[in-house]
Amino acid sequence: IRFNRLIAEVTVSLAEVQKAIKGLVLMSMELEQMGNSMVIGKVPELWAAVAYPSLKPLGPWVTDLMDRITFLNDWMTKGESPNVFWVSGFFFTQAFITGTLQNFARK
C-alpha cells in the first residue's frame, strides 16, 4: 500500500508540474518547490513525505525506487517466494522479519 501511495503521488505531481510548466494550471508554491528540487537533483519534499528514508540524490533515488518496484512485482507475478530477499528494499523491514520469524515458529 505504501509503494502504491508513493507511485500515485509521483504520477500525479509530475503531471501537475507538466501542466503548470505549459501554463494550463496555476503554479503553486509546492509545484514550484518540486520543480526546483528536480532541477538541482534533489528528491522533492512531496515525494519524500510518503517515501522510504533515503539520502540519495534524485537520479539514484528513482533508480532505487524502480529496482524496489521490480523486485516486488517479480515476486507477485511469479507467485512464489524468491530464494533471496532484498530486505532493505522493503518499506518496513521489521514487519517482514517478524512475519518470517512467526512463519518459521509455526513449522
Secondary structure, 3 states (H helix, E strand, C coil): CHHHHHHHHHHHHHHHHHHHHHCCCCCCHHHHHHHHHHHCCCCCHHHHCCCCCCCCCHHHHHHHHHHHHHHHHHHHHHCCCCCCCCHHHCCCHHHHHHHHHHHHHHC
